[in-house]
Amino acid sequence: MHWRVVLLALALTGCDWINPDPTKPPDKPPPPATVPDLELKWLPALPDSSLKLVTELSGGRLALDPDASDALTALASCTDVVTTCYAPGSVGLGTCLEAVPSCATQTPWTESAACCPAACKTAFAAAVQGGLLPNRAFERVFFLEPDCFPGVRAMLEAP
């Protein structure tokens, strides 16, 4: 599992991020669509591997591969840019999602910069228009039913 997915899942769990007035235009433009580069040097490396140990649990470990590039890391990059831009009360999730470039290919993990598939942007807009609050629409489209993101469903259902 990619560290951005872990951090985003933790952030979204139990948080009720609601833009008080999602119909109001943002007071400021969203920041550029970039993914912050976090240093992972402080995480211990597992012997004979590039994996970094996040934590040890009874009977198991949670580790990540900082060099991984696949559907889940692309999903994490997309959602990381959106949530980095998001500022409750001033810049909504919809505004931030639209500011992220749309992916040009069906393999977003091979693109040179973070992107979000146009299908996900469309699914988010439809969910909000259908009555979901933006934070719930974001959760549904990108995490509960991520079929709009190429390759994610296959990775989640792989043995």
Residue frames relative to the residue before (quaternion, step in Angstrom):
aa qw qx qy qz dx dy dz
M 1.0000 0.0000 0.0000 0.0000 0.00 0.00 0.00
H 0.4372 -0.7132 0.4899 0.2453 3.56 -0.91 0.86
W 0.5886 -0.6236 0.3856 0.3407 3.59 -0.97 0.82
R 0.6317 0.5280 -0.3543 0.4434 3.62 1.02 -0.63
V 0.6209 0.5262 -0.3402 0.4710 3.58 1.05 -0.72
V 0.6464 0.5207 -0.3192 0.4573 3.57 0.95 -0.89
L 0.6911 0.4755 -0.2878 0.4621 3.58 0.80 -0.98
L 0.6643 0.4986 -0.3100 0.4626 3.58 0.94 -0.83
A 0.6380 0.5173 -0.3309 0.4646 3.58 0.96 -0.80
L 0.6494 0.5054 -0.3181 0.4707 3.58 0.97 -0.79
A 0.6632 0.5123 -0.3015 0.4548 3.55 0.98 -0.83
L 0.7093 0.4618 -0.2642 0.4625 3.57 0.97 -0.83
T 0.5926 0.5873 -0.3730 0.4059 3.59 1.09 -0.55
G 0.8598 0.0818 -0.0945 0.4952 3.51 -0.67 1.15
C 0.5862 0.5599 -0.3914 0.4357 3.58 1.18 -0.07
D 0.1895 -0.7792 0.5893 0.0978 3.55 -0.98 0.83
W 0.0243 0.8251 -0.5601 0.0705 3.54 0.42 1.28
I 0.1194 0.7957 -0.5796 0.1287 3.54 -0.31 1.22
N 0.3728 -0.6852 0.5795 0.2361 3.53 -0.87 0.96
P 0.4661 -0.7155 0.4268 0.2978 3.65 -0.52 1.07
D 0.8001 0.0501 -0.0311 0.5970 3.60 1.02 -0.65
P 0.1533 -0.8417 0.5106 0.0859 3.61 0.19 1.25
T 0.6109 0.5477 -0.3605 0.4437 3.61 1.24 -0.22
K 0.5889 0.5805 -0.3593 0.4326 3.58 1.24 -0.38
P 0.4643 -0.6638 0.4921 0.3187 3.62 -0.88 0.83
P 0.5707 -0.6052 0.4164 0.3669 3.59 -1.07 0.63
D 0.5117 -0.6592 0.4677 0.2915 3.54 -1.16 0.69
K 0.7828 0.1451 -0.0786 0.6000 3.54 1.21 -0.46
P 0.5321 -0.6126 0.4536 0.3686 3.60 -1.09 0.51
P 0.5620 -0.5946 0.4375 0.3731 3.57 -1.14 0.53
P 0.5476 -0.6008 0.4523 0.3668 3.58 -1.14 0.52
P 0.6801 -0.4708 0.3419 0.4460 3.59 -1.21 0.26
A 0.5024 -0.6601 0.4777 0.2893 3.54 -1.15 0.71
T 0.2924 0.7296 -0.5668 0.2467 3.54 -0.08 1.32
V 0.3664 -0.6969 0.5686 0.2382 3.52 -1.23 0.47
P 0.4210 -0.6985 0.5029 0.2864 3.60 -0.69 0.99
D 0.3195 -0.7362 0.5662 0.1881 3.55 -1.02 0.83
L 0.1383 -0.8114 0.5658 0.0490 3.55 -0.39 1.23
E 0.4062 -0.6870 0.5472 0.2521 3.52 -1.02 0.80
L 0.1567 -0.8024 0.5717 0.0681 3.57 -0.83 0.97
K 0.3114 0.7888 -0.4842 0.2156 3.58 1.25 0.30
W 0.6361 0.5586 -0.3267 0.4203 3.58 1.08 -0.63
L 0.6003 0.5386 -0.3682 0.4625 3.61 1.23 -0.30
P 0.4411 -0.6935 0.4882 0.2936 3.61 -0.86 0.83
A 0.4053 -0.6931 0.5425 0.2469 3.56 -1.09 0.77
L 0.4314 -0.6581 0.5459 0.2877 3.53 -1.13 0.69
P 0.5812 -0.6045 0.4045 0.3650 3.60 -0.99 0.76
D 0.8637 0.0964 -0.0930 0.4859 3.56 -1.12 0.79
S 0.7117 0.3740 -0.2809 0.5242 3.61 0.98 0.76
S 0.4871 -0.6381 0.5020 0.3216 3.55 -1.30 0.24
L 0.4606 0.7005 -0.4356 0.3278 3.59 1.30 -0.01
K 0.2636 -0.7354 0.6068 0.1468 3.52 -1.19 0.72
L 0.3879 -0.7279 0.5232 0.2145 3.55 -0.88 0.98
V 0.2347 -0.7676 0.5832 0.1250 3.58 -0.74 1.08
T 0.7669 -0.2090 0.1595 0.5855 3.57 0.88 -0.97
E 0.3031 -0.7008 0.6060 0.2233 3.53 -1.30 0.37
L 0.1508 -0.7706 0.6166 0.0570 3.52 -0.95 0.97
S 0.6424 -0.4887 0.3711 0.4591 3.59 -1.17 0.22
G 0.8479 0.1020 -0.1096 0.5087 3.55 -0.59 1.14
G 0.8228 0.1434 -0.0948 0.5417 3.62 1.12 0.18
R 0.3061 -0.7257 0.5886 0.1821 3.51 -1.40 0.10
L 0.2253 -0.7044 0.6470 0.1853 3.51 -1.28 0.45
A 0.0693 0.7967 -0.5911 0.1054 3.55 -0.55 1.22
L 0.1727 -0.7796 0.5899 0.1197 3.54 -1.23 0.37
D 0.3383 -0.7073 0.5871 0.2016 3.48 -1.30 0.51
P 0.2994 -0.8001 0.4898 0.1742 3.62 -0.23 1.20
D 0.6869 0.4710 -0.2843 0.4748 3.59 1.24 -0.31
A 0.4119 0.7262 -0.4666 0.2920 3.60 1.25 0.03
S 0.0036 0.7664 -0.6421 0.0207 3.54 -1.14 0.74
D 0.3227 0.7267 -0.5330 0.2892 3.55 -0.24 1.31
A 0.7753 -0.3395 0.2340 0.4785 3.59 -1.26 -0.17
L 0.6762 0.4930 -0.3061 0.4540 3.61 0.94 -0.80
T 0.6550 0.4853 -0.3320 0.4746 3.59 0.98 -0.67
A 0.6209 0.5247 -0.3403 0.4727 3.59 1.11 -0.63
L 0.6232 0.5179 -0.3283 0.4853 3.59 1.04 -0.79
A 0.6529 0.5145 -0.3086 0.4623 3.56 0.95 -0.87
S 0.6556 0.5051 -0.3198 0.4613 3.61 0.94 -0.82
C 0.6278 0.5376 -0.3240 0.4603 3.58 0.98 -0.88
T 0.7455 0.4135 -0.2355 0.4667 3.56 0.67 -1.10
D 0.5851 0.5706 -0.3690 0.4428 3.59 1.15 -0.53
V 0.6501 0.5016 -0.3181 0.4739 3.58 0.94 -0.85
V 0.6539 0.5161 -0.3171 0.4533 3.59 0.93 -0.88
T 0.7327 0.4296 -0.2585 0.4601 3.60 0.75 -0.98
T 0.5833 0.5488 -0.3767 0.4654 3.60 1.18 -0.41
C 0.6649 0.5058 -0.2799 0.4729 3.57 1.08 -0.78
Y 0.6147 0.6183 -0.3326 0.3595 3.56 1.01 -0.93
A 0.0367 0.7743 -0.6291 0.0587 3.56 -0.92 1.00
P 0.3773 -0.7633 0.4713 0.2300 3.61 -0.13 1.26
G 0.8047 0.2601 -0.2176 0.4873 3.54 -0.88 1.00
S 0.7996 0.2396 -0.1571 0.5278 3.58 1.16 -0.34
V 0.7910 0.0734 -0.0441 0.6058 3.63 0.95 -0.76
G 0.2741 -0.8127 0.5003 0.1190 3.56 -0.45 1.25
L 0.6759 -0.4937 0.3675 0.4054 3.55 -1.30 0.34
G 0.6392 0.5374 -0.3272 0.4422 3.60 0.99 -0.81
T 0.6439 0.5123 -0.3115 0.4753 3.56 0.98 -0.85
C 0.6769 0.4916 -0.2913 0.4640 3.56 0.91 -0.90
L 0.6433 0.5208 -0.3283 0.4552 3.59 0.95 -0.84
E 0.6682 0.4951 -0.3009 0.4668 3.60 0.95 -0.82
A 0.6390 0.5425 -0.3270 0.4365 3.61 1.14 -0.59
V 0.6037 0.5431 -0.3625 0.4574 3.59 1.19 -0.44
P 0.5079 -0.6482 0.4555 0.3381 3.63 -0.85 0.82
S 0.4531 -0.6496 0.5341 0.2957 3.56 -1.15 0.66
C 0.5329 -0.6301 0.4589 0.3293 3.57 -1.04 0.78
A 0.3711 -0.7430 0.5214 0.1961 3.56 -1.01 0.85
T 0.7749 0.2756 -0.1421 0.5508 3.59 1.23 -0.39
Q 0.5536 -0.5789 0.4763 0.3627 3.54 -1.35 0.01
T 0.6770 0.3909 -0.2881 0.5531 3.57 1.30 0.25
P 0.1405 -0.8504 0.5013 0.0759 3.61 0.47 1.18
W 0.6172 0.5677 -0.3475 0.4196 3.60 1.11 -0.59
T 0.6684 0.4683 -0.3184 0.4823 3.62 1.22 -0.19
E 0.5266 0.6420 -0.4140 0.3730 3.60 1.23 -0.11
S 0.5973 -0.6357 0.3750 0.3137 3.55 -1.14 0.67
A 0.7864 0.1529 -0.0896 0.5918 3.61 1.21 -0.38
A 0.6587 -0.4917 0.3851 0.4195 3.53 -1.27 0.35
C 0.0545 0.7803 -0.6196 0.0659 3.53 -1.07 0.84
C 0.2430 -0.7305 0.6137 0.1750 3.56 -1.32 0.30
P 0.5057 -0.6672 0.4475 0.3143 3.61 -0.85 0.91
A 0.5637 -0.6016 0.4496 0.3439 3.57 -1.07 0.77
A 0.6087 0.5640 -0.3556 0.4300 3.60 1.05 -0.69
C 0.6517 0.5011 -0.3144 0.4748 3.60 1.04 -0.70
K 0.6224 0.5259 -0.3373 0.4715 3.57 1.05 -0.74
T 0.6542 0.5064 -0.2981 0.4761 3.57 1.00 -0.86
A 0.6618 0.5039 -0.3052 0.4637 3.60 0.93 -0.88
F 0.6289 0.5257 -0.3297 0.4684 3.60 1.03 -0.76
A 0.6713 0.4954 -0.2991 0.4630 3.59 0.84 -0.97
A 0.6520 0.5126 -0.3125 0.4631 3.60 0.96 -0.82
A 0.6508 0.5148 -0.3184 0.4584 3.59 0.98 -0.82
V 0.6557 0.4907 -0.3091 0.4835 3.59 0.99 -0.82
Q 0.6587 0.4936 -0.3071 0.4777 3.60 0.95 -0.85
G 0.6589 0.5067 -0.2957 0.4707 3.57 1.18 -0.57
G 0.6900 -0.5226 0.2651 0.4248 3.58 1.25 0.08
L 0.5290 0.6164 -0.4352 0.3883 3.63 1.18 -0.06
L 0.4967 -0.6034 0.5216 0.3423 3.53 -1.14 0.61
P 0.6412 -0.5678 0.3401 0.3883 3.62 -1.01 0.69
N 0.6636 0.4962 -0.3310 0.4515 3.63 0.90 -0.78
R 0.6583 0.4873 -0.3117 0.4816 3.60 1.03 -0.70
A 0.6208 0.5288 -0.3356 0.4715 3.59 1.06 -0.75
F 0.6378 0.5279 -0.3154 0.4638 3.59 0.98 -0.87
E 0.6592 0.5067 -0.2985 0.4687 3.57 0.91 -0.95
R 0.6764 0.4999 -0.3029 0.4481 3.59 0.86 -0.92
V 0.7155 0.4813 -0.2644 0.4319 3.57 0.76 -1.09
F 0.7977 0.3426 -0.1723 0.4654 3.58 0.81 -0.94
F 0.8083 0.2894 -0.1429 0.4924 3.63 1.06 -0.55
L 0.7389 0.4012 -0.2490 0.4806 3.61 0.87 -0.81
E 0.7932 0.0713 -0.0046 0.6048 3.57 1.04 -0.85
P 0.0617 0.8744 -0.4783 0.0534 3.61 0.64 1.12
D 0.2304 0.8234 -0.4956 0.1527 3.60 1.10 0.60
C 0.5830 0.5872 -0.3742 0.4187 3.60 1.19 -0.35
F 0.6837 0.4707 -0.2735 0.4860 3.58 1.21 -0.47
P 0.4457 -0.7305 0.4456 0.2630 3.61 -0.46 1.18
G 0.8496 0.2295 -0.1730 0.4421 3.54 -0.99 0.91
V 0.5564 0.6411 -0.3970 0.3490 3.60 1.15 -0.43
R 0.6566 0.5118 -0.3255 0.4484 3.61 0.78 -0.95
A 0.6538 0.5183 -0.3167 0.4512 3.59 0.90 -0.90
M 0.6668 0.4884 -0.3096 0.4701 3.61 0.94 -0.78
L 0.6686 0.5081 -0.3074 0.4476 3.57 0.96 -0.82
E 0.7439 0.4000 -0.2144 0.4905 3.55 1.08 -0.71
A 0.4452 0.6909 -0.4578 0.3389 3.60 1.26 0.01
P 0.5403 -0.6336 0.4397 0.3367 3.59 -1.05 0.67
